[in-house]
């Protein structure tokens, strides 16, 4: 089973028309222990911005994170499977 501890996707098929830009920003995850990966998927025209992970330990990770069109990703004291990234 695939699980993400942070899952943000703006890249999905929508049947709703619209012209307003999407804005997702200032996401912070702190002091977290999880058996999961990151999935941060912005749009080429509307990036995710200012995502921070502080003092997090992610374990049991067997596949890569997906990070696309994300600006300002900051990792501080983040460990994946025991290795600081």
N, CA, C and O of each residue as an XYZ file, in Angstrom:
340
protein
N       0.845     -1.180      0.000
C       0.000      0.000      0.000
C       0.891      1.244      0.000
O       1.815      1.342      0.808
N       0.623      2.186     -0.891
C       1.340      3.451     -0.917
C       0.667      4.404      0.051
O      -0.554      4.559      0.047
N       1.478      5.038      0.876
C       0.956      6.035      1.810
C       1.888      7.229      1.803
O       3.101      7.066      1.665
N       1.350      8.409      1.948
C       2.143      9.624      2.036
C       1.814     10.314      3.344
O       0.663     10.333      3.782
N       2.841     10.883      3.964
C       2.600     11.636      5.180
C       2.176     13.063      4.823
O       1.399     13.678      5.553
N       2.676     13.582      3.724
C       2.233     14.869      3.203
C       1.846     14.635      1.751
O       2.692     14.273      0.934
N       0.588     14.836      1.427
C       0.105     14.604      0.067
C      -0.608     15.861     -0.400
O      -1.681     16.195      0.103
N      -0.018     16.554     -1.355
C      -0.645     17.721     -1.955
C      -0.521     17.545     -3.459
O       0.590     17.472     -3.984
N      -1.635     17.477     -4.149
C      -1.584     17.411     -5.603
C      -2.522     18.445     -6.192
O      -3.695     18.538     -5.828
N      -1.978     19.208     -7.104
C      -2.788     20.169     -7.838
C      -2.939     19.684     -9.273
O      -3.603     20.327    -10.086
N      -2.324     18.551     -9.580
C      -2.316     18.004    -10.930
C      -3.334     16.869    -11.022
O      -2.974     15.694    -10.961
N      -4.585     17.227    -11.166
C      -5.650     16.244    -11.263
C      -6.626     16.686    -12.354
O      -6.686     17.866    -12.702
N      -7.361     15.766    -12.869
C      -8.331     16.075    -13.917
C      -9.561     16.710    -13.275
O     -10.177     16.127    -12.384
N      -9.900     17.867    -13.719
C     -11.054     18.575    -13.165
C     -12.068     18.854    -14.264
O     -11.698     19.185    -15.391
N     -13.313     18.722    -13.942
C     -14.370     19.048    -14.896
C     -14.904     20.452    -14.653
O     -15.768     20.930    -15.387
N     -14.389     21.108    -13.622
C     -14.822     22.464    -13.303
C     -13.956     23.467    -14.059
O     -12.736     23.455    -13.901
N     -14.553     24.333    -14.876
C     -13.760     25.350    -15.562
C     -13.355     26.453    -14.587
O     -14.044     26.696    -13.596
N     -12.262     27.101    -14.863
C     -11.844     28.205    -14.014
C     -10.579     28.847    -14.530
O      -9.812     28.229    -15.269
N     -10.360     30.098    -14.138
C      -9.179     30.817    -14.591
C      -8.363     31.369    -13.425
O      -7.291     31.932    -13.646
N      -8.840     31.222    -12.198
C      -8.108     31.750    -11.051
C      -6.910     30.857    -10.738
O      -7.020     29.633    -10.809
N      -5.774     31.450    -10.395
C      -4.611     30.635    -10.037
C      -4.826     29.934     -8.700
O      -5.543     30.426     -7.829
N      -4.201     28.796     -8.562
C      -4.263     28.029     -7.320
C      -3.078     28.444     -6.467
O      -1.990     28.681     -6.991
N      -3.275     28.533     -5.160
C      -2.186     28.903     -4.269
C      -2.167     27.964     -3.069
O      -3.096     27.955     -2.262
N      -1.100     27.172     -2.959
C      -0.889     26.337     -1.784
C       0.495     26.688     -1.278
O       1.480     26.537     -2.001
N       0.581     27.158     -0.032
C       1.877     27.624      0.478
C       1.911     27.537      2.000
O       0.897     27.347      2.671
N       3.142     27.688      2.511
C       3.378     27.736      3.956
C       2.901     26.480      4.676
O       2.115     26.555      5.620
N       3.378     25.334      4.225
C       3.076     24.057      4.871
C       4.244     23.709      5.780
O       5.389     23.711      5.328
N       3.986     23.410      7.050
C       5.038     23.034      7.991
C       4.669     21.722      8.672
O       3.553     21.546      9.160
N       5.633     20.805      8.692
C       5.487     19.556      9.430
C       6.660     19.484     10.403
O       7.817     19.586      9.995
N       6.359     19.309     11.687
C       7.403     19.377     12.708
C       7.237     18.235     13.705
O       6.124     17.832     14.042
N       8.402     17.718     14.173
C       8.427     16.686     15.221
C       7.511     15.506     14.880
O       6.649     15.121     15.670
N       7.717     14.947     13.696
C       6.851     13.876     13.204
C       7.650     12.602     12.974
O       8.774     12.641     12.475
N       7.061     11.487     13.340
C       7.603     10.159     13.021
C       6.529      9.450     12.208
O       5.372      9.363     12.618
N       6.942      8.940     11.036
C       5.941      8.307     10.172
C       6.597      7.276      9.272
O       7.797      7.330      9.001
N       5.797      6.355      8.824
C       6.201      5.336      7.868
C       5.575      5.725      6.535
O       4.640      5.071      6.073
N       6.087      6.789      5.915
C       5.462      7.329      4.721
C       6.435      8.218      3.959
O       7.522      8.529      4.446
N       6.031      8.622      2.755
C       6.854      9.479      1.916
C       6.129     10.789      1.640
O       4.975     10.971      2.027
N       6.828     11.700      0.962
C       6.235     12.970      0.557
C       5.682     12.855     -0.852
O       6.284     12.212     -1.712
N       4.545     13.475     -1.086
C       3.998     13.604     -2.428
C       3.555     15.050     -2.568
O       2.464     15.422     -2.134
N       4.404     15.857     -3.173
C       4.130     17.280     -3.364
C       4.116     17.535     -4.864
O       5.172     17.527     -5.497
N       2.955     17.760     -5.439
C       2.807     17.838     -6.887
C       2.075     19.115     -7.262
O       0.847     19.145     -7.334
N       2.847     20.171     -7.502
C       2.252     21.433     -7.927
C       1.993     21.420     -9.420
O       2.049     20.372    -10.063
N       1.715     22.576     -9.958
C       1.503     22.731    -11.396
C       2.621     23.573    -11.978
O       3.240     24.362    -11.265
N       2.887     23.415    -13.267
C       3.904     24.223    -13.936
C       3.561     25.712    -13.824
O       4.452     26.557    -13.741
N       2.277     26.019    -13.823
C       1.839     27.415    -13.754
C       1.600     27.905    -12.328
O       1.566     29.113    -12.096
N       1.434     26.995    -11.369
C       1.134     27.353     -9.977
C       1.902     26.414     -9.056
O       1.434     25.321     -8.739
N       3.073     26.844     -8.634
C       3.932     26.003     -7.802
C       3.459     25.999     -6.347
O       2.871     26.972     -5.876
N       3.721     24.900     -5.644
C       3.610     24.879     -4.186
C       4.788     25.699     -3.669
O       5.870     25.651     -4.253
N       4.602     26.441     -2.599
C       5.710     27.256     -2.095
C       5.840     27.148     -0.578
O       4.860     26.998      0.151
N       7.088     27.231     -0.141
C       7.439     27.280      1.272
C       6.914     26.088      2.066
O       6.048     26.226      2.929
N       7.457     24.922      1.756
C       7.143     23.692      2.477
C       8.321     23.383      3.395
O       9.459     23.322      2.931
N       8.067     23.187      4.694
C       9.124     22.967      5.674
C       8.891     21.684      6.452
O       7.783     21.403      6.907
N       9.967     20.909      6.594
C       9.950     19.739      7.467
C      11.058     19.932      8.488
O      12.220     20.087      8.112
N      10.724     19.925      9.759
C      11.676     20.111     10.852
C      11.602     18.928     11.805
O      10.520     18.540     12.246
N      12.750     18.361     12.115
C      12.878     17.281     13.101
C      11.891     16.139     12.825
O      11.079     15.778     13.676
N      11.986     15.586     11.613
C      11.083     14.502     11.214
C      11.884     13.232     10.963
O      13.014     13.287     10.478
N      11.296     12.096     11.292
C      11.894     10.787     11.038
C      10.898      9.951     10.241
O       9.818      9.603     10.717
N      11.305      9.640      9.006
C      10.475      8.845      8.111
C      11.152      7.492      7.952
O      12.320      7.421      7.573
N      10.425      6.423      8.240
C      11.022      5.084      8.232
C      10.244      4.157      7.314
O       9.106      4.438      6.938
N      10.876      3.049      6.964
C      10.217      2.054      6.126
C      10.010      2.528      4.704
O       9.124      2.030      4.010
N      10.811      3.480      4.260
C      10.649      4.049      2.930
C      11.329      3.135      1.911
O      12.518      2.844      2.036
N      10.584      2.686      0.912
C      11.154      1.809     -0.112
C      11.154      2.452     -1.489
O      11.791      1.934     -2.407
N      10.457      3.565     -1.654
C      10.411      4.247     -2.943
C      10.722      5.716     -2.782
O      10.793      6.220     -1.661
N      10.909      6.410     -3.896
C      11.261      7.836     -3.826
C      10.067      8.721     -3.504
O       8.916      8.360     -3.749
N      10.372      9.892     -2.949
C       9.361     10.933     -2.797
C       9.022     11.451     -4.187
O       9.809     11.301     -5.122
N       7.854     12.059     -4.318
C       7.517     12.764     -5.546
C       7.406     14.230     -5.193
O       6.523     14.635     -4.436
N       8.305     15.022     -5.746
C       8.287     16.460     -5.517
C       8.396     17.120     -6.887
O       9.434     17.026     -7.542
N       7.330     17.785     -7.320
C       7.315     18.448     -8.621
C       6.700     19.835     -8.479
O       5.701     20.015     -7.782
N       7.301     20.797     -9.138
C       6.807     22.174     -9.129
C       6.585     22.671     -7.697
O       5.528     23.204     -7.360
N       7.611     22.479     -6.872
C       7.580     22.875     -5.469
C       8.785     23.762     -5.192
O       9.923     23.330     -5.377
N       8.555     24.979     -4.757
C       9.621     25.938     -4.482
C       9.747     26.158     -2.977
O       8.747     26.200     -2.261
N      10.971     26.297     -2.511
C      11.191     26.609     -1.103
C      11.006     25.425     -0.182
O      10.559     25.596      0.952
N      11.341     24.209     -0.643
C      11.281     23.030      0.228
C      12.496     23.070      1.148
O      13.635     23.077      0.682
N      12.246     23.095      2.460
C      13.327     23.174      3.443
C      13.257     21.971      4.374
O      12.217     21.689      4.971
N      14.364     21.277      4.487
C      14.460     20.117      5.371
C      15.481     20.423      6.451
O      16.615     20.790      6.145
N      15.094     20.278      7.708
C      16.018     20.496      8.824
C      15.870     19.327      9.788
O      14.790     19.068     10.319
N      16.971     18.636     10.000
C      16.985     17.459     10.872
C      15.918     16.445     10.430
O      15.121     15.972     11.240
N      15.921     16.128      9.149
C      14.998     15.143      8.587
C      15.790     13.881      8.270
O      16.817     13.934      7.593
N      15.301     12.738      8.769
C      15.959     11.453      8.580
C      15.018     10.521      7.830
O      13.847     10.383      8.181
N      15.550      9.885      6.793
C      14.796      8.889      6.041
C      15.525      7.552      6.210
O      16.684      7.411      5.822
N      14.832      6.587      6.788
C      15.434      5.276      7.079
C      16.752      5.422      7.855
O      17.711      4.692      7.604
N      16.789      6.354      8.780
C      17.934      6.564      9.649
C      19.039      7.423      9.096
O      20.031      7.653      9.787
N      18.908      7.918      7.850
C      19.948      8.739      7.226
C      19.420     10.166      7.076
O      18.325     10.386      6.557
N      20.216     11.126      7.539
C      19.783     12.525      7.412
C      19.844     12.961      5.957
O      20.822     12.688      5.261
N      18.792     13.644      5.495
C      18.743     14.127      4.113
C      18.913     15.623      4.042
O      18.897     16.195      2.952
